[in-house]
């Protein structure tokens, strides 16, 4: 058992509960020091999750980023970087090639669902596809 789980078990054992007569919801009372300890554990967990997410984020080659900065649309750049044909992307997203081509060249807009499907197929984050 790790230190945090041991701490949480101790806090839970020392907590008191009560229910208000006007509600079925149970409330927990615990010493402020234990509440502060729980906050630290939660913050540690959130920090760890952020660190893992940053480590998993792919770093793209300078050529890919330069192509996007030069004005090329990200979907096409990432599709080419992944060596994926328009047909491959259409198959993976279940969006027609015609519609994808329109999205890729800016002639058509994309729904959030389509952007999410494209991001998943290209193995990029949604915000990597958004041009500000």
ROSE-4610 file (N, C-alpha, C; in Angstrom, 1 decimal, always signed):
// ROSE-4610
residu = [X/X/X/X/X/X/X/X/X/X/X/X/X/X/X/X/X/X/X/X/X/X/X/X/X/X/X/X/X/X/X/X/X/X/X/X/X/X/X/X/X/X/X/X/X/X/X/X/X/X/X/X/X/X/X/X/X/X/X/X/X/X/X/X/X/X/X/X/X/X/X/X/X/X/X/X/X/X/X/X/X/X/X/X/X/X/X/X/X/X/X/X/X/X/X/X/X/X/X/X/X/X/X/X/X/X/X/X/X/X/X/X/X/X/X/X/X/X/X/X/X/X/X/X/X/X/X/X/X/X/X/X/X/X/X/X/X/X/X/X/X/X/X/X/X/X/X/X/X/X/X/X/X/X/X/X/X/X/X/X/X/X/X/X/X/X/X/X/X/X/X/X/X/X/X/X/X/X/X/X/X/X/X/X/X/X/X/X/X/X/X/X/X/X/X/X/X/X/X/X/X/X/X/X/X/X/X/X/X/X/X/X/X/X/X/X/X/X/X/X/X/X/X/X/X/X/X/X/X/X/X/X/X/X/X/X/X/X/X/X/X/X/X/X/X/X/X/X/X/X/X/X/X/X/X/X/X/X/X/X/X/X/X/X/X/X/X/X/X/X/X/X/X/X/X/X/X/X/X/X/X/X/X/X/X/X/X/X/X/X/X/X/X/X/X/X/X/X/X/X/X/X/X/X/X/X/X/X/X/X/X/X/X/X/X/X/X/X/X/X/X/X/X/X/X/X/X/X/X/X/X/X/X/X/X/X/X/X/X/X/X/X/X/X/X/X/X/X/X/X/X/X/X/X/X/X/X/X/X/X/X/X/X/X/X/X/X/X/X/X/X/X/X/X/X/X/X/X/X/X/X/X/X/X/X/X/X/X/X/X/X/X/X/X/X/X]
num = [1/1/1/2/2/2/3/3/3/4/4/4/5/5/5/6/6/6/7/7/7/8/8/8/9/9/9/10/10/10/11/11/11/12/12/12/13/13/13/14/14/14/15/15/15/16/16/16/17/17/17/18/18/18/19/19/19/20/20/20/21/21/21/22/22/22/23/23/23/24/24/24/25/25/25/26/26/26/27/27/27/28/28/28/29/29/29/30/30/30/31/31/31/32/32/32/33/33/33/34/34/34/35/35/35/36/36/36/37/37/37/38/38/38/39/39/39/40/40/40/41/41/41/42/42/42/43/43/43/44/44/44/45/45/45/46/46/46/47/47/47/48/48/48/49/49/49/50/50/50/51/51/51/52/52/52/53/53/53/54/54/54/55/55/55/56/56/56/57/57/57/58/58/58/59/59/59/60/60/60/61/61/61/62/62/62/63/63/63/64/64/64/65/65/65/66/66/66/67/67/67/68/68/68/69/69/69/70/70/70/71/71/71/72/72/72/73/73/73/74/74/74/75/75/75/76/76/76/77/77/77/78/78/78/79/79/79/80/80/80/81/81/81/82/82/82/83/83/83/84/84/84/85/85/85/86/86/86/87/87/87/88/88/88/89/89/89/90/90/90/91/91/91/92/92/92/93/93/93/94/94/94/95/95/95/96/96/96/97/97/97/98/98/98/99/99/99/100/100/100/101/101/101/102/102/102/103/103/103/104/104/104/105/105/105/106/106/106/107/107/107/108/108/108/109/109/109/110/110/110/111/111/111/112/112/112/113/113/113/114/114/114/115/115/115/116/116/116/117/117/117/118/118/118/119/119/119/120/120/120/121/121/121/122/122/122/123/123/123/124/124/124/125/125/125/126/126/126/127/127/127/128/128/128/129/129/129/130/130/130/131/131/131/132/132/132]
x = [+0.9/+0.0/+0.9/+0.6/+1.4/+1.1/+1.9/+1.7/+0.4/+0.1/-1.2/-2.4/-2.4/-3.6/-3.7/-2.5/-2.5/-3.0/-2.6/-3.1/-4.6/-5.1/-6.5/-7.3/-6.8/-7.5/-7.6/-6.5/-6.4/-7.4/-7.5/-8.4/-9.8/-10.1/-11.5/-11.9/-10.9/-11.3/-11.5/-10.9/-11.1/-12.3/-12.9/-14.0/-15.3/-16.1/-17.5/-18.4/-19.6/-20.6/-21.9/-22.7/-24.0/-24.9/-26.2/-27.2/-28.1/-28.4/-29.3/-30.8/-31.6/-33.0/-33.7/-33.3/-33.9/-33.3/-32.4/-31.7/-31.3/-31.2/-30.7/-29.2/-28.6/-27.2/-26.4/-25.3/-24.4/-23.3/-23.0/-21.9/-20.7/-19.5/-18.4/-17.7/-17.3/-16.6/-15.2/-14.2/-12.8/-12.0/-11.0/-10.1/-9.5/-9.3/-8.7/-7.4/-6.5/-5.2/-5.4/-6.4/-6.6/-7.2/-8.1/-8.6/-7.5/-6.5/-5.4/-4.5/-4.3/-3.6/-4.2/-5.6/-6.3/-6.1/-6.1/-5.9/-4.5/-3.5/-2.1/-2.1/-2.7/-2.7/-3.4/-4.5/-5.2/-4.3/-3.7/-2.8/-1.6/-1.1/+0.0/-0.5/-1.7/-2.2/-2.5/-3.0/-3.2/-1.9/-0.9/+0.4/+1.0/+0.9/+1.4/+0.7/-0.6/-1.4/-0.9/-0.7/-0.2/+1.2/+2.0/+3.4/+3.3/+2.4/+2.3/+1.7/+0.8/+0.2/+1.2/+2.1/+3.1/+4.1/+4.5/+5.5/+4.9/+3.6/+3.0/+2.8/+2.8/+2.5/+3.7/+3.3/+4.3/+4.9/+6.2/+6.9/+7.1/+6.6/+6.6/+7.9/+8.3/+9.5/+9.3/+10.4/+10.4/+9.7/+9.9/+9.3/+7.8/+7.2/+5.8/+5.2/+5.9/+5.5/+5.7/+6.8/+7.0/+6.0/+5.5/+4.5/+3.2/+2.9/+1.6/+1.8/+3.0/+3.2/+3.2/+3.6/+3.6/+2.2/+1.2/-0.1/-0.8/-0.1/-0.8/-1.7/-2.8/-3.8/-3.3/-3.4/-2.9/-3.3/-4.6/-5.1/-4.2/-4.0/-3.2/-1.8/-1.2/+0.2/+0.3/-0.6/-0.5/-0.8/-1.7/-2.0/-0.8/-0.1/+1.1/+2.2/+2.3/+3.3/+3.1/+1.9/+1.5/+1.6/+1.9/+1.9/+0.6/-0.5/-1.8/-2.5/-3.1/-3.8/-5.2/-5.8/-7.1/-8.1/-7.9/-8.8/-8.6/-7.3/-7.1/-7.8/-7.6/-8.2/-9.8/-10.3/-11.8/-12.2/-11.5/-11.8/-11.8/-10.8/-10.6/-11.6/-12.1/-13.0/-14.4/-14.7/-16.0/-16.6/-15.7/-16.1/-15.7/-16.6/-16.3/-15.0/-14.3/-13.1/-13.4/-14.6/-14.9/-15.1/-15.7/-15.9/-14.6/-13.8/-12.5/-11.6/-11.6/-10.8/-11.3/-12.6/-13.1/-12.7/-12.7/-12.2/-10.7/-10.0/-8.5/-8.1/-8.9/-8.5/-9.2/-10.1/-10.8/-12.1/-12.5/-13.7/-14.9/-14.8/-15.9/-15.6/-16.6/-16.3/-16.5/-16.0/-16.1/-16.8/-17.6/-18.3/-17.2/-17.6/-16.7/-16.5/-17.5/-17.4/-16.4/-16.5/-15.5/-14.1/-13.9/-12.6/-12.0/-12.8/-12.4/-12.0/-12.8/-12.5/-11.2/-11.0/-9.8/-8.6/-8.7/-7.6/-7.2/-8.3/-8.0/-7.3/-7.8/-7.2/-5.8/-5.5/-4.1/-3.2/-3.8/-3.1/-2.4/-3.3/-2.9/-4.0/-3.7/-4.7/-5.6/-6.8/-7.8/-7.2/-6.5/-6.0/-4.8/-4.2/-3.2/-3.8/-5.1/-5.8/-6.4/-6.5/-7.2/-6.2/-6.6/-5.8/-6.4/-5.5/-6.0/-5.9]
y = [-1.2/+0.0/+1.2/+2.2/+3.4/+4.4/+5.4/+6.3/+7.1/+7.5/+8.3/+7.4/+6.1/+5.3/+5.1/+4.9/+4.8/+6.1/+7.2/+8.5/+8.6/+8.3/+8.4/+7.5/+6.3/+5.3/+5.9/+6.5/+7.1/+8.2/+9.1/+10.2/+9.7/+8.7/+8.1/+7.5/+6.9/+6.3/+7.4/+8.6/+9.6/+10.6/+10.4/+11.3/+10.9/+11.9/+11.7/+12.0/+11.4/+11.7/+12.1/+12.8/+13.2/+13.4/+13.4/+13.6/+14.7/+15.7/+16.8/+16.2/+16.6/+16.1/+16.5/+17.5/+18.0/+17.4/+16.5/+15.9/+14.4/+13.7/+12.3/+12.2/+13.3/+13.3/+13.3/+12.5/+12.4/+13.4/+14.0/+15.0/+14.4/+14.9/+14.4/+15.5/+15.3/+16.2/+15.6/+16.4/+15.9/+17.1/+16.8/+17.9/+18.6/+19.9/+20.8/+20.2/+19.8/+19.2/+18.0/+17.2/+16.1/+16.5/+17.5/+18.1/+18.6/+19.3/+19.9/+18.8/+17.7/+16.6/+16.0/+15.9/+15.3/+16.3/+17.6/+18.5/+18.3/+18.1/+17.9/+16.6/+15.5/+14.3/+14.5/+15.2/+15.5/+16.3/+17.3/+18.1/+17.3/+16.4/+15.6/+14.7/+14.1/+13.3/+14.1/+15.3/+16.1/+16.5/+16.8/+17.2/+16.0/+14.8/+13.6/+13.3/+13.5/+13.3/+14.3/+15.6/+16.6/+16.2/+15.7/+15.3/+14.1/+13.2/+12.0/+12.5/+13.4/+13.9/+14.6/+15.4/+16.1/+15.2/+14.1/+13.2/+12.4/+12.2/+11.4/+12.3/+13.6/+14.5/+14.4/+14.1/+13.9/+15.2/+15.2/+16.4/+16.2/+17.1/+17.0/+17.6/+17.1/+17.6/+19.1/+19.8/+21.2/+21.4/+20.5/+20.7/+20.7/+19.9/+19.8/+21.1/+21.6/+22.8/+24.0/+24.0/+25.1/+25.1/+24.0/+23.9/+24.5/+24.3/+24.8/+26.3/+26.7/+28.2/+28.9/+28.3/+29.0/+29.1/+28.5/+28.7/+27.5/+26.4/+25.1/+24.7/+24.0/+23.6/+22.3/+22.3/+21.2/+19.8/+19.6/+18.3/+17.7/+18.4/+17.9/+17.7/+18.6/+18.4/+17.2/+17.0/+15.8/+14.5/+14.6/+13.4/+13.0/+14.0/+13.7/+13.2/+13.8/+13.3/+11.9/+11.5/+10.1/+9.2/+9.8/+9.0/+8.3/+9.1/+8.5/+9.1/+8.3/+8.8/+9.4/+10.2/+10.7/+9.5/+8.5/+7.3/+6.6/+6.5/+5.9/+6.8/+8.1/+8.9/+8.8/+8.8/+8.6/+7.3/+6.2/+4.9/+5.0/+5.6/+5.7/+6.6/+7.6/+8.6/+8.4/+7.6/+7.4/+8.7/+9.5/+10.8/+10.6/+11.1/+10.9/+11.6/+11.0/+11.7/+13.1/+13.2/+14.6/+15.6/+15.2/+16.1/+16.4/+15.3/+15.5/+16.5/+16.3/+17.2/+18.6/+18.8/+20.2/+20.7/+19.9/+20.3/+20.7/+19.8/+19.9/+21.2/+21.6/+22.8/+24.0/+23.9/+25.1/+25.4/+24.6/+24.9/+24.5/+23.6/+23.1/+23.2/+23.5/+23.5/+22.1/+21.9/+20.5/+20.7/+19.7/+19.6/+19.2/+19.4/+19.0/+17.5/+16.7/+15.3/+14.9/+15.6/+15.3/+15.7/+16.8/+17.2/+16.1/+15.7/+14.7/+13.4/+13.0/+11.7/+11.9/+13.0/+13.3/+13.3/+13.9/+14.0/+12.6/+11.8/+10.4/+9.6/+9.7/+9.0/+9.4/+10.7/+11.2/+11.1/+10.6/+10.5/+11.8/+12.9/+14.2/+14.7/+15.7/+16.3/+17.2/+17.4/+18.3/+19.7/+20.2/+21.5/+21.6/+20.5/+20.5/+20.8/+20.6/+20.8/+22.2/+22.9/+24.2/+25.3/+26.1/+27.3/+28.5/+29.2/+30.4/+31.6]
z = [+0.0/+0.0/+0.0/-0.8/-0.9/+0.2/+0.4/+1.5/+1.3/+0.1/+0.0/+0.3/-0.1/+0.3/+1.8/+2.4/+3.9/+4.6/+4.0/+4.6/+4.4/+3.2/+3.0/+3.9/+4.1/+5.0/+6.4/+6.9/+8.2/+8.3/+7.3/+7.3/+7.3/+6.5/+6.5/+7.8/+8.5/+9.8/+10.8/+10.7/+11.7/+11.3/+10.2/+9.8/+10.4/+10.6/+11.2/+10.1/+10.0/+9.0/+9.7/+9.0/+9.5/+8.3/+8.5/+7.5/+8.0/+7.2/+7.6/+7.6/+8.4/+8.4/+7.1/+6.4/+5.2/+3.9/+4.1/+2.9/+3.2/+2.1/+2.2/+2.1/+1.7/+1.4/+2.7/+2.7/+3.9/+3.8/+4.9/+4.9/+5.8/+5.5/+6.2/+7.0/+8.2/+9.0/+9.3/+9.1/+9.4/+9.9/+10.6/+11.1/+9.9/+10.0/+8.9/+8.5/+9.4/+9.0/+8.0/+8.3/+7.4/+6.1/+6.1/+4.8/+4.0/+4.6/+3.9/+3.3/+4.1/+3.6/+2.4/+2.4/+1.2/+0.0/+0.2/-0.8/-1.5/-0.6/-1.1/-2.0/-1.5/-2.2/-3.6/-3.6/-4.9/-5.8/-5.3/-6.1/-6.7/-5.8/-6.3/-7.5/-7.3/-8.4/-9.7/-9.5/-10.7/-11.4/-10.6/-11.1/-11.9/-11.3/-11.9/-13.3/-13.3/-14.5/-15.6/-15.2/-16.1/-16.7/-15.8/-16.3/-17.2/-17.0/-17.9/-19.2/-19.2/-20.4/-21.3/-20.6/-21.4/-21.9/-21.2/-21.7/-22.9/-22.9/-24.0/-25.3/-25.1/-26.2/-27.2/-28.4/-29.5/-29.9/-30.1/-30.6/-32.1/-32.9/-34.3/-34.9/-36.0/-36.6/-37.0/-37.1/-37.4/-38.8/-39.7/-41.1/-41.0/-40.1/-40.0/-39.4/-38.3/-37.7/-38.6/-39.4/-40.3/-41.4/-41.9/-42.9/-42.4/-41.2/-40.6/-40.4/-39.9/-39.7/-41.0/-42.1/-43.4/-44.0/-43.4/-43.9/-44.3/-44.4/-44.8/-43.7/-44.1/-43.1/-42.4/-41.1/-40.3/-40.7/-41.1/-41.4/-42.5/-43.6/-44.7/-44.3/-43.5/-43.1/-42.2/-41.3/-40.4/-41.2/-42.1/-42.9/-43.8/-44.4/-45.1/-44.2/-43.0/-42.1/-41.7/-41.5/-41.2/-42.4/-43.5/-44.8/-45.0/-44.8/-44.9/-46.2/-47.0/-48.1/-47.7/-48.5/-48.2/-48.0/-48.8/-48.7/-47.3/-46.9/-45.6/-44.5/-44.6/-43.6/-43.6/-44.8/-44.9/-44.3/-44.5/-43.9/-42.4/-41.9/-40.4/-39.7/-40.4/-39.8/-40.2/-41.2/-41.8/-42.3/-42.8/-43.5/-44.9/-45.8/-47.3/-47.7/-48.7/-49.2/-49.7/-50.3/-50.9/-49.7/-48.7/-47.5/-46.8/-46.7/-46.1/-46.9/-48.2/-49.0/-48.9/-48.8/-48.5/-47.2/-46.2/-44.8/-44.9/-45.5/-45.6/-46.3/-47.4/-48.1/-47.7/-46.7/-46.2/-46.9/-47.8/-48.6/-47.8/-46.9/-46.0/-44.6/-43.8/-42.3/-41.8/-40.6/-40.0/-38.7/-38.4/-37.1/-36.0/-34.8/-33.7/-33.7/-34.0/-34.1/-35.2/-36.4/-37.5/-37.1/-36.4/-36.0/-35.0/-34.1/-33.1/-33.8/-34.8/-35.5/-36.3/-36.9/-37.7/-36.8/-35.6/-34.7/-34.2/-33.9/-33.5/-34.6/-35.8/-36.9/-37.2/-37.0/-37.3/-36.0/-34.9/-33.7/-33.2/-33.3/-32.8/-31.8/-31.1/-30.3/-31.1/-30.6/-31.4/-31.5/-30.5/-30.6/-31.6/-31.9/-33.0/-34.4/-34.5/-35.8/-35.9/-34.8/-34.8/-35.2/-36.2/-36.6/-35.9/-35.2/-34.5/-35.3]
